[in-house]
Amino acid sequence: MSVEGLPMAVPAPGLPARVRIYEVGARDGLQNEQAAVPTPVKAEFIRRLADSGLTTIEATSFVHPKWVPQLADAEELFPLVSSLPGVALPVLVPNRRGLERALALGAEHVAVFASATESFAKANLNRTVDESLAVFEPVVRHAKDAGVHVRGYVSMCFGDPWEGAVPLHQVARVCTALRDMGCDELSLGDTIGVATPGHVLELLHLLNEVGVPTNVIGVHFHDTYGQALANTLAALQHGVTTVDASAGGLGGCPYAKSATGNLATEDLVWMLHGLGIETGVDLGRLTATSGWMAERLGRPSPSRTVRALSHKEQ
């Protein structure tokens, strides 16, 4: 290891030269907190993430406060960070009303959240898969008419706590529907963290076969069974260049008691830098930011890299 606290870069063949990290800690991470984080703290968190070199930071969700009270301050938060130079600030929009709220504040990147399984669609969206897609279609169309970039999240791509293993064709159907309605990119979610590398590659191959190109695909892995980095490497080998991650490993899965949450951005950056892949991220600044947020949340960061680098500084 170098004196700067970075791994020695040893490139591996067949991997992309650069990866875009889609940072989800400020939204997906903080929405899982028991108590709402003060708006100024959220804004400072996003600013510090941007200062570390992250250029895509999902800021908040324009969902009804009744459903996600931790993000009830979306209208107050977004203007505090919307002028960050060179940073895309996607926001989640569950319906037409949420989109209108986001557009009114100048949002240029939005995301809709679909499910590959009926059970999760019912539990999370209170609709069937087809009903939820029907709701999203006019939302995506209106967003595209407004010149906004649209991401489509697909949850439960690999396993569902009620239905078990999810058939690949089921995932492909939802992905193609989102693409057909106009989504610019897709994020494949391993919501309960059960995927393994072969499973990841099989799904990616199938998506290519049904007309979804690799360059519009991002991956979103949870580390419930310690597979997130292995699954990410498999996706990189297939050509995926967008990886979702959460600073400090913030966030978790409410459906698996042993869940350890989102892939930590620092752990991802450590691996990518070790492979010689460019990210534009300063690992030291990012680690300091996650340590800062962990102090405000009153608990240590679950990120192994944050813990390792913090220990070395002591």
TAJOBEL-V41089 format. One record per backbone hydrogen bond with DSSP energy under -0.5 kcal/mol. CO is the residue of the C=O (numbers start at 1). NH is the residue of the N-H. Records with the same first field share a line. If there is no record, write none. Layout:
# TAJOBEL-V41089
CO->NH / NH
This chain:
# TAJOBEL-V41089
2->5
6->2
8->10
12->15
17->278
19->21
20->22 / 243
21->23 / 56
22->245
23->58
24->27 / 28 / 29
25->30
27->31
29->32
30->33
38->41 / 42
39->43
40->44
41->45
42->46
43->47
44->48
45->49
46->50
47->51
48->52
49->54
50->53
52->282
55->88
56->23
60->92
61->63
64->67 / 68
68->71
69->72
71->74
73->76 / 77
74->78
75->79
77->80 / 81
78->81 / 82
81->84
84->87
88->57
90->59 / 60
91->111
92->62
95->99
96->100
97->101
98->102
99->103
100->104
101->105
102->105 / 107
103->106
108->149
109->91
110->151
111->93
112->114 / 153
114->155
117->121
118->122
119->123
120->124 / 125
121->125 / 126 / 127
122->126
128->132
129->133
130->134
131->135
132->136
133->137
134->138
135->139
136->140
137->141
138->142
139->143
140->144
141->145
142->146
143->148
144->147
149->110
150->184 / 185
151->112 / 153
152->187
153->114
154->189
155->116
158->166
160->164
164->160
165->167
167->170 / 171
168->172
169->173
170->174
171->175
172->176
173->177
174->178
175->179
176->180
177->181
178->182 / 183
179->182
185->152
186->188 / 218
187->154 / 189
188->190 / 220
189->157 / 191
190->193 / 222
193->225
196->199 / 200
197->201
198->202
199->203
200->204
201->205
202->206
203->207
204->208
205->209
206->210
207->212
208->211
211->213
213->216
214->217
216->186
217->241 / 242
218->188
219->244
220->190
221->263
223->226
227->231
228->232
229->233
230->234
231->235
232->236
233->237
234->238
235->239 / 240
236->239
241->20
242->219
243->22
245->24
246->249 / 265
247->250
248->302 / 303
252->254
253->256
256->259
261->223
263->246
264->268
265->269
266->270
267->271
268->272
269->273
270->274
271->275
272->277
273->276
274->10
275->12
278->19
281->283
282->286
283->287
284->288
285->289
286->290
287->291
288->292
289->293
290->294
291->295
292->296
293->297
294->298 / 299
303->307
304->308
305->309
306->310
307->311
308->312
309->313
310->314
311->314
